[in-house]
Amino acid sequence: MELENNMSGIAATLQHRREKDQGVGSNCQAVRYLNQDYEALRQRCFQSGCLFQDDTFPAEASSLGFNELGPGAYKIRGVDWIRPMELTCSPEFIVSGATRTDVCQGALGDCWLLAAIASLTLNREVLARVVPHGQSFRDGEYAGIFHFQVEPTEPELSNQSAVFSANHSKPDRTNRTTRTLHPGADYLNRFQITSSADSEAVTHQKFFSGTCNSSSDWLQVEYRGDTLQLIWVRNPWGQVEWTGAWSDDSIEWRYVSDEDRERLSHCSEDGEFWMSFSDFLRHYSRLEICNLTPDALTDDSVSKWALSKFDSSWRRGSIAGGCRNYPNTFWTNPQLVIRLEEEDDDPDDGEAGCTFVVGLIQKNRRRMRKMGQDMHTVGFAIYEVPEEFSGQRNVHLNRNFFLRHSSAARSETFINLREVCSRLTLPPGEYLLVPSTFEPHKDGDFCVRVFTEKQADFQAADTDCLSLQDCEISAFELKKILNKVVTKRSDIQTSGFSISTCRHMVNLLDRDGSGKLGLVEFKVLWIKIENYLKIYRNKDVDNSGTMSSTEMRIAVEEAGFSLNNALHQVIVARYSESDLTIDFDNFVSSLVRLETMFNMFKTLDKNNSGTVELNILQVGSFIWIT
C-alpha cells in the first residue's frame, strides 16, 4: 500500500508538472470536468439530431442533492426535469447582459452558491470566464447542452418555476443554475441557527435567518454632522429585504445630502439594501472575503499579489500524519518550502515584514458524500527552516525537528470546511508549511495557494520530481526516489538501491533511448516493483525481512522465470550476503537483470527456436545491456 500511494503521488506530480508546462489548467486550457469535451459533445448532438443528455449528471432525483434533497425527500416530491422551451416558447439565455438581480433563489436554492453567482455579474470579464460567450437557444446553435447548465423544475409550483434559481426581473428568460463559479465579492452568513426550523425563517425586520447574503460595496456618508459607515447587502431571495435603519424608506435618508441620497438610492423590494456597520455587526455572525486571483485582474492600476499553487494529497500509512497532536506521525505529512525575501512596501501595522495569505483547499470531497463521507478537519502549521537546511529542496525534516521546535505561525483553527485560510506576516526568511488533517491516516487530495505581495519562492520539500526540467527521471533521480520509499519500511531489509541497479531499471524500460524514464515508463516500473514486493513478502516465510537461498528460488519462479540449477547458483553467489541471505534491493536487481536478459534473448531468437547465434558485436551488446 505504501509503494502504491507513493507511486500515485510521484506519478501525479510528474503529470501535473507536464500539464502545467503545457498550459493545462489555465483559463484558455481549462481542465475538463470528468473529461467531458463540450465542443465534441455539442457536435455529436448536431450530427445525431438528438439533444444532449448528460450521463454524468442524469435527470434523476439522485442528482439533486443529499439529505433534504436526496431521493424520496419531501422537498423534491413531484420534481420534473424539462427543457427551457417547455417553460416558454422563445427562451433566451442572456439578454442585454447579466445583472446581480437576475439571480434569485428558488424553493430548493443554495443561497451560498447563488450569492456567489450574483456577485459574478459585477465583473463581466470574470463572468465570461465562468459562463463563456456564444451560447444561445437559436436554431443552429442549440444542441441541448450549455456549459455547466441544468434546469430541474417542479410542475406544482406556479407557472412551472425553476426550483433552484429563478429570474424574477425578466420572466421570459430561461431560468438557470451553474455548476462552477469564480467568486469575487463578500459573503455574509446570517445568525447562527439552532434548529432546522430557524433556517431561512423571516424575522420581524424582514431578514432571513440561517441564509447567506452577498456584499460588494462599503461606503461612508455624512449623517447629522458625523461620518457613518454603510454596507450594501443583497438577499438571494431577491424580494424580501431589511426594514430597519437605512432601509429604502427609513427616516435616516432625510438627514444625508441630496448627493449621497442619489448616489446610494436603490429600487425598493429588489432584495438589495443598505445597513449601518453597527447593525451589520449585530445581525451577521460570519464574513467570508473572496478575492480574485491575479490572473483574473486585468487592470494595470490594481496592485496584484503573486500566487503560488501546489497540489498534493494525504495517503494513509505514508503521508497522512495528522496534526501536531500526533508527534510520531506529524512529520510524515507533505512539507512545502516558502522563501520570503522582500518586505512589504507599506505595512498596515507599521511593522516591517512579509505579508502573505495561505489557503488550504480540500479537493473532491463533495462527491464523497454519497458514500457517507464529508469534509476532513484540516489546518496547517508553519516552521522556520533551520539554517543548516537553508536553500535545500530534498530535505524532509524528521520527527526530532518537530519535537524540538515550535511553529512560527499556523492556521487559526482546524475545521471541517472546504477551505482554511489565514493572513499572516513573518520576517523575511525560509519557512516550512505543513498541511494536515486533524487526525492521522486520512486519505484526501488538497491544494495549497499562497498569495504574497512580493514574489516568493514556493516548492515542495523532499520531492525531487518538482525540480525535474523535462519531467523525466534519470537513474540518479530514480535512486533517490526509490530509496526514500523503501528505507522507511520496517518489514523488509535493504541497504538501498545502487546506481548500477537503477541504471539497469532504466535500461529495461527506456524505449526511446533517452537514458531516462518518462511518466508511462516510470509507472510500468513501479508496478513491477510493487509486484516484486508482494512476492518478496509472501515468500519470506520466517518474516526475517530477507530472502534465504531456498525462498529466493521459489520467489524467482513465482516472478515468472524458469531457471536451471546453474543460474540459481549464479544468482545466489552474485546477490547474496555472506550469510547467504538476499535483501530487497538485491532481490529486485536480480529480477530486473533476468527480465532484461530474457527480453534480449527473445529479440535475437527470431524463429522461436530456443537457441541463438551471436557475432562479436551482439555478444558485446548482450553483455553491456544485461
DRENBA-901961 format. One record per residue (C-alpha): x, y, z. Coordinates in steps of 0.25 Angstrom, whole numbers, padded with zeros to 4 digits, always signed. Each point is the difference from the previous one (the first is absolute). Layout:
BEGIN
XYZ...
END
This chain:
BEGIN
+0000+0000+0000+0011+0010+0003+0007-0003-0013-0013+0002-0007-0003+0013+0007+0014+0006-0003-0001-0005-0014-0013+0008-0002+0006+0012+0007+0012+0000-0009-0007-0003-0013-0010+0011+0003+0011+0010+0003+0006-0004-0013-0013+0001-0008-0004+0013+0007+0014+0006-0004-0001-0004-0014-0014+0005-0002+0003+0013+0007+0012+0002-0009-0010-0002-0012-0010+0011+0006-0010-0010+0005-0008+0006+0011+0001+0014-0005-0013+0007-0005+0003-0003-0014+0002-0014+0003-0010-0004+0011+0001-0014+0005-0013-0007-0005-0010-0004+0011+0000-0016+0000+0008+0001-0013-0012+0006-0008+0003+0007-0012-0011+0011-0002+0002+0002-0015+0001-0014-0004-0013-0004+0008-0007+0012-0007+0005-0004-0014-0005-0014+0003-0014+0005+0004+0000+0008-0013+0004-0013-0009-0010-0009+0007-0011+0010+0001-0003-0003+0014+0001+0010+0012+0011-0003+0010-0002-0008+0012+0011+0000+0011+0003-0014+0004+0009+0005+0012-0011+0009+0005-0013-0008-0004-0014+0007+0001-0003-0008+0013-0004+0003+0014+0014-0006+0004+0006+0012-0007-0007+0011+0008+0008-0001+0013+0001-0007+0014-0008-0002+0012-0012+0010-0001+0002+0000-0015+0003-0015-0001-0009-0010-0007-0013-0002+0006+0001+0013+0009-0012+0009+0001+0006+0012-0006+0002-0006-0014-0013-0008-0001-0007+0003-0014+0013+0006-0005+0001-0002-0016+0012+0003-0009-0004+0008-0012+0007+0008-0011-0001+0016-0001-0009-0001-0012-0010-0007+0009+0000+0012+0009-0002+0010-0011-0002+0000-0015+0012+0010-0002+0011-0003+0011+0012+0010+0000+0013-0004+0008+0005+0015+0003-0007+0012-0005+0007+0014+0001+0011-0006+0009-0002-0006+0014-0002+0008+0012+0000-0004+0015-0015+0001+0001-0002-0011-0011+0004-0011+0010-0011-0002+0011-0001-0012+0009-0010-0011-0003-0007-0010+0009+0012-0009+0000+0011+0010-0002+0013+0000+0007+0001+0014+0005+0016-0001+0001+0001-0004-0014-0010+0010-0005+0006+0012+0007+0013-0003-0007-0006-0001-0013-0007+0013+0002+0014+0006+0004+0006-0005-0013-0009+0010-0008+0007+0012+0006+0012-0004-0009-0003-0003-0014+0014-0006-0003-0001-0009+0011-0014-0004-0003+0005-0003-0014+0010-0010+0005-0011-0008+0008-0011+0002-0011+0007+0000-0013-0006+0009-0011-0006-0006-0013-0011-0008+0007-0015+0001-0004-0013-0007-0004+0000+0005-0014-0001-0010-0011+0013-0006-0005+0006+0003+0014-0008-0007+0010+0003-0015+0002-0006-0002+0014+0014+0003+0006+0005+0012+0007+0013+0002+0008-0004-0006+0014-0015+0003-0001-0012-0008+0005-0015+0003+0001-0007-0008+0010-0015+0005+0003-0012-0004+0008-0014+0001-0007-0008+0002+0013+0007+0014+0001-0007+0012-0007+0004+0001-0014+0010-0012+0001+0010+0008+0008+0015-0004+0000+0002-0006+0014+0015+0003+0001+0001+0014-0006-0010+0009-0007+0001+0013-0008-0010+0009+0007+0003+0013-0008-0002-0006-0014-0010-0011+0001+0001-0003-0015+0015-0004+0001+0004-0014+0003+0003-0004+0015+0013-0006+0003+0010-0005+0010+0015-0001-0002+0009-0011+0004+0013+0008+0001+0003+0014+0005+0011+0010+0002-0004+0008+0012+0005+0014+0001-0008+0007+0012-0003-0001+0015-0010-0011+0005-0007+0003+0013-0006-0011+0009-0013+0004+0007-0001-0005+0016+0005-0012+0005-0013-0009-0001-0003-0010+0011-0010-0009-0008-0005-0003-0014-0013+0008+0003+0009+0012+0001+0006-0002-0014-0004+0011-0009-0011+0005+0009-0004+0014-0002+0002+0009+0012-0009+0012+0004+0010+0009-0007-0001-0008-0013+0013-0008+0002+0002-0014-0004+0007-0007+0012+0010-0011-0004+0002+0005-0014+0011+0006-0008+0000+0014-0006+0010+0007-0008+0007+0013+0000+0009+0008-0009+0000+0015+0005+0004+0007+0013-0002+0015+0000+0000+0012+0010-0010+0011+0001-0002+0012+0008-0011-0002+0009-0004+0011+0010+0014+0006+0001+0007-0013+0001+0006-0010-0009-0008-0014-0001+0004-0012-0007-0010-0008-0008+0001-0013-0006-0008-0005-0013-0007-0014+0002-0008-0009-0010-0010-0010+0004+0001-0013-0009-0015-0001+0000-0001+0014-0007-0014+0004+0005+0001+0002+0015+0010+0010+0006+0004+0007+0013-0010+0010+0006+0009+0005+0011+0009+0013+0000+0005+0004-0014-0010-0009-0007-0007+0006-0012-0011+0008+0007+0007+0003+0013+0001+0013+0007+0015+0001+0000+0000+0004-0015-0006+0013+0003+0013+0004+0008+0010-0002-0012+0004+0009-0011-0008-0001-0013+0012-0004-0007+0002-0012+0009-0014-0004+0000+0000+0000-0015+0013-0008+0000-0005-0011+0009-0014-0001-0004-0006-0014-0004-0013-0005-0005-0009-0005+0011-0003-0015+0002+0011-0004-0009+0008-0008+0011+0011+0011+0001+0001+0009+0012+0010+0009+0008+0003-0003+0015+0008+0008+0010+0013-0007+0004-0005-0001+0014-0013-0008-0004+0009-0008-0009+0008-0005+0011-0012-0003+0008-0007-0008-0010+0011-0008-0007+0008-0010+0006+0010-0003-0011+0007+0007-0011+0008-0007-0012+0008+0009-0009+0003-0006-0014+0011+0006-0008+0002-0002-0014+0013-0007-0004+0011+0008-0007-0003-0006-0014-0014+0006+0001+0004+0014+0002+0003+0008-0013+0000+0014+0005+0015+0004+0001-0004+0011+0010-0003-0011+0010+0011-0005+0009+0000-0015-0002+0005-0011+0009+0009-0011-0004-0006-0014+0000+0007-0013+0003-0008-0013-0001+0003-0015+0004-0009-0012-0002+0003-0012+0009-0007-0011+0008+0000-0007+0013+0001-0015+0000-0003-0009+0011+0012-0008+0005+0011+0009-0007-0003+0015-0001-0012+0003+0009+0006+0003+0014-0011+0008+0006+0002+0013+0008+0011+0003+0010-0008-0007+0011+0005-0013-0006+0016+0002+0000+0003-0014-0004-0006+0002-0014-0002+0015-0002+0014+0001-0007-0005-0010-0011-0009+0011-0005+0003+0007-0013+0010+0011+0002+0000+0013-0008+0011+0011+0000-0003+0014-0001+0011+0010-0002-0004+0015+0004+0011+0009-0005-0006+0014-0001-0008+0008+0011-0013+0007-0003+0001+0014-0006-0011+0006+0009-0002-0009+0012-0014+0003+0006+0004-0001+0015+0013+0008-0002+0009-0012+0002+0009-0006-0010-0003-0014-0005-0005-0008-0012-0015-0002+0000-0006-0012-0007-0013-0008-0001+0000-0015+0001-0012-0008-0004-0001-0015+0002-0012-0005-0009-0005-0014+0001-0003-0006-0014-0010-0010-0005-0007-0002+0014-0014+0004-0004-0001-0012-0010+0003-0009+0013-0013+0004+0006-0007-0011-0007+0009-0010+0007-0003+0006+0014+0013+0008+0001+0001+0015+0001+0011+0011+0002+0012-0004+0008+0004+0009+0012+0013+0007-0006+0010+0011+0003+0014+0004-0001+0013+0004+0008+0012+0008-0005+0014-0002+0005+0013+0008-0002+0010-0009-0008+0013-0002+0008+0012+0007-0005+0007-0013-0004-0011-0004-0009-0002+0014-0007-0001-0001-0015-0001-0015+0000-0012-0006-0007+0002-0015+0002-0001+0000+0015-0012-0005+0008+0001+0004+0014-0002-0011+0010-0007-0003+0013+0011+0006+0009-0001+0013-0007-0014+0002+0003+0001-0005+0014+0011+0011+0003-0006+0012-0008-0013+0007+0002-0007+0006-0012+0002+0014-0005-0015+0001-0005-0012-0009-0002-0014+0000-0005-0010+0006+0010-0006-0013+0002-0002-0014-0005-0014+0000-0006-0008-0009-0010-0002+0010-0011+0004-0001-0014+0010+0011+0002+0008+0005+0012+0006+0014-0003+0009+0009+0008+0007+0013-0002+0014+0000+0007+0012+0009+0001+0014-0005+0002+0014+0005-0001+0008-0003-0013+0005-0014+0001-0002-0014-0004-0012-0008+0005-0006-0013+0000-0015-0002-0002-0006-0013+0005-0015-0002-0004-0007-0011+0007-0013-0006+0005-0003+0000+0014+0001-0015+0002+0010-0009-0007-0002-0010-0010-0011+0008-0008+0000-0001-0015-0002+0012-0008+0004+0010-0011+0003+0014+0003+0005+0013-0007+0009+0011+0007-0001+0014-0005+0010+0011+0005-0002+0014-0003+0011+0010+0002+0002+0015-0002+0014-0003-0006+0004-0011-0008+0004-0012+0009+0006-0014-0003-0009-0011+0003+0003-0015-0002-0002-0014+0006+0011-0005+0009+0004-0015-0001-0005-0001-0014+0011+0000-0011-0011-0002-0011-0003+0015+0002+0014+0004-0004+0000-0008-0013+0001+0008-0012-0005-0009-0010-0010-0008+0009+0009-0013-0002+0007-0008+0010+0015-0003-0002+0007-0012+0007+0005+0010+0011-0014+0005+0003-0006-0013+0000+0010-0005+0010-0004+0012+0009-0015-0003-0002+0001-0015+0003+0009+0001+0012-0009+0010+0007-0011-0009-0001+0006-0014+0003+0009+0005+0011-0013+0004+0008-0005-0014+0000+0002-0009+0012-0005-0013-0006+0012-0001-0010+0015+0001+0002+0007+0008-0010+0013+0008-0001-0006+0009-0011+0000-0001-0016+0014+0002-0006+0002+0009-0012+0003-0013-0008-0013-0006+0003-0008+0013-0003+0008+0000-0014-0005-0014-0003-0014+0004+0004+0001+0012-0010+0006-0009-0011-0012-0010+0002-0011+0010-0003+0007+0011-0008-0007-0001-0013+0005+0013-0007+0015-0001+0004+0000+0013+0008+0006-0007+0012-0012+0005+0008-0014-0005+0004-0012+0008-0004-0013-0001+0008-0006-0012-0007+0014-0008+0001+0001+0004+0014-0014-0005+0003+0003-0013-0006+0013-0001+0008-0007+0003+0013-0011-0011-0003+0011-0010-0001+0007+0004+0013-0014-0001+0007-0001-0014-0006+0014-0003+0005-0003+0005+0014-0013-0009+0001+0008-0012-0005+0012+0003+0010-0009+0002+0012-0009-0013-0003+0013-0009-0002+0007+0006+0012-0006-0011+0009+0008+0002+0012-0003+0016+0000+0014+0003+0001-0001+0011-0010+0010-0007-0009+0000-0012-0010+0007-0013+0002+0006-0007-0012-0011-0010+0001-0011+0011+0001+0007+0007-0011-0001-0012-0010-0015-0001+0003-0002+0015-0002+0007+0001-0013-0009-0011-0006-0012+0008+0005+0005+0012-0007-0001-0008-0013+0015-0004-0002+0003-0015-0003+0015-0002+0003+0009-0012+0001+0009-0003+0012+0012+0007-0005-0008+0013-0002-0005-0001+0014+0014-0002+0005+0005+0012-0007-0012+0009+0006+0003-0004+0014+0015+0001-0002-0001+0014-0006-0011+0006+0008+0000-0006+0014+0007+0005+0012+0011-0008+0008-0011-0008+0007-0007-0003-0013-0012+0009+0002-0005+0010-0010-0006+0013+0003-0011+0007-0007+0009+0009-0009+0008-0012-0005-0012-0008-0002-0006+0011-0009+0013+0002-0007+0001-0015-0003-0014-0001-0006+0003+0013-0009+0013-0006-0005-0008-0013-0003-0011+0007-0007+0010+0008-0009+0007-0012-0003-0012-0008-0004-0005+0012-0008+0013+0001-0008+0000-0015-0003-0014+0000-0005+0004+0012-0009+0011-0008-0006-0007-0013-0001-0009+0004-0012-0004-0014-0003-0004-0004+0014+0010-0012-0001+0005+0002+0014+0014+0002-0005+0008+0012-0005+0013+0002-0007+0007+0013+0003+0011+0007-0007+0011+0008+0008-0008+0013-0001-0013-0007+0005+0008-0006+0011+0005+0013+0005-0014+0006-0001-0006-0011+0008+0011+0001+0011-0002+0015+0000-0015+0001+0001-0001-0012+0010
END
